[in-house]
Amino acid sequence: MKTTRELPWDFLDQYRGTAFAGQWPTLPELLALSALRYPDNACFTVFEPNRRSLSYREALAKVEGAARKLRALGLGRGDKVAVAGKNSPEWAVAYFAVLTAGAVVVPLDYQLSVPELANLVKAGDVVALFVDEEKESDLKAVCPGLKASFSLASGRKGNVLDLDSSGAPAFDKPAEGELAAILFTSGTMGTPKGVMLSHRNLVADCFMAQGNMTIYSTDVFYALLPIHHAYTMLAVFIESVSVGAELVFGKRMVIKQVFKDLKEAKVTMFLGVPLLFNKVLAGILKGVKEKGPIVNAAIYVLMALSLTIKKLTKRNPGKTLFHSVLDKASLASIRICISGGGPLAPKVFRRYQELGIDFVQGYGLTETSPIITLNPTEAFIITSVGKLLPFVEMKILEPDAEGVGEIAVRGPMVMMGYYKMPEETAKVLSPDGWLKTGDLGRIDEDDYVYLEGRAKNLIVTAGGKNVYPEEIENRFQLFDEVEQVLVSGYIEDESTHSEGIEAMLYPNAERFKGIVPSGGGVAESGGVDWESAEERLREIVDEVNLKLLPYQKISKVTVLRERLAETTKKTVKRFAVAKK
């Protein structure tokens, strides 16, 4: 009788020695394995507006065709080839084609300007490029050293799906420990850091994550966030390929379009950032509120009961109880939601669980491929960012009385280092493999991790108390009048250099349009009543302050009339806001 549960990577044993040679397959071997196991499953799909899809068999053929073209041009082992484009089947094929040819893939943020992209091309020693049509000629003009460029434009003759070359040299197959990808963590015009990830890093992390979350070949993943980013690349793109699941590419982070895609594609795995999930939840709760006070109260009672039953019995009554609510929000087919890329307010996490959706929060860094922790769907802790993945070691450096200190991790997912930056690498990566994350947190006896913030963002008050900005920012997530919030320290007293706490807020303009200003007259630019917006945002700060400890309270409020700069994950670029 079998006494141990089967692990997600156990199936690899039957292919080791034939389909691949190492402990883990390389990324090209991973795709080939899924094409062998699930040849007719839908692989890469897009709705534009009609459904267009490649099966695993077809995807592998397209990948190998493009890889042959690269080999015919003399590109292979160690050459750096960039992929810069919008989410699409073409992007996915180009990514795997580069790796299949034996080269190193350099995914770039397509939303960057041409000069910024050119800077990354230079920093990554890129010799060839796959790029969307709009920027192809401009990039070629500013990157004269490229050996070749190829189009990612859908439907254009000669794009990546049409590439092939007979008589090309054999594929230059990499080993699992070799460099697979260079991921840049910044698009600035300075010296960007390129995180070097091996095939082992990415494939091991992919399967390790499945140790805390079960996924199936029947799942449908939704790639909405930019796929060049480590989070989407691993948790959506590589994860779906590893089990032979379907990957549907979203085009725009517009809620109406997102709901349409979710329903049409029958998505089961929905991954996003806190901003997206906050907006989706706000829409759901608004619909509940419109049902009237009695029904509204009854639904909230049922939600609380649903969560209690789920915790006690491991059963999920919410999917049945709230089917009509979820269906209206196009979430009825969703099996699991995963939030990453930033901290999620515990209240938001709780609401999704109450509604019957298995909501998973994770934690990781680009330097860790990126996943370190995931909250198991059947044993989640709302205030935790999850449980350590199998094979991951963690220690807390210089913990305080509450056990909070800088998090350091070690395991097969830790990066090889920063590209051509040995000194920067040595600052964070020890010779024995421990990576200093720069994050503050603690870990309990059951290996659940709790984050407190970034070490470099820490605010130290005049009383010597440590304040973590992210903890305060999370308090604003359920106020849909707030579009952006950034909490930081400011010099409150020059003589003592002591810090106070400032909140910079940008309003959700839609909530304040068409409002008649309290002083009469006409609403200002864009139809927004900024007087009402500022008044309401200051009221919200007062509400938040009531629930904060005395040393955490916000003492300075700035209501912004222009959005703060954001990353492509829709998180505020904290470093872009100078500390006062």
Secondary structure, 3 states (H helix, E strand, C coil): CCCCCCCCCHHHHHCECCCECCCCCCHHHHHHHHHHHCCCCEEEEEECCCEEEEEHHHHHHHHHHHHHHHHHCCCCCCCEEEEECCCCHHHHHHHHHHHHCCCEEEEECCCCCHHHHHHHHHHCCEEEEEECHHHHHHHHHHCCCCCEEEECCCCCCCCHHHCCCCCCCCCCCCCCCCEEEEEECCCCCCCCCEEEEEHHHHHHHHHHHCCCCCCCCCCEEEECCCCCCHHHHHHHHHHHHHHCCEEEECCCCCHHHHHHHHHHHCCCEEEECHHHHHHHHHHHHHHHHCCCHHHHHHHHHHHHHHHHHHHHHCCCCHHHHCHHHHHHCCCCCCCEEEECCCCCCHHHHHHHHHCCCEEEEEEECHHHCCEEEECCCCCCCCCCCEEECCCCEEEEECCCCCCCEEEEEECCCCCCEECCCHHHHHHHECCCCCEEEEEEEEECCCCEEEEEEEHHHCEEECCCCEECHHHHHHHHCCCCCEEEEEEEEEEEECCCCEEEEEEEEEECHHHHECCCCCCCCCCEHHHECHHHHHHHHHHHHHHHHHCCCHHHCCCEEEECCCCCCECCCCCECHHHCCCC
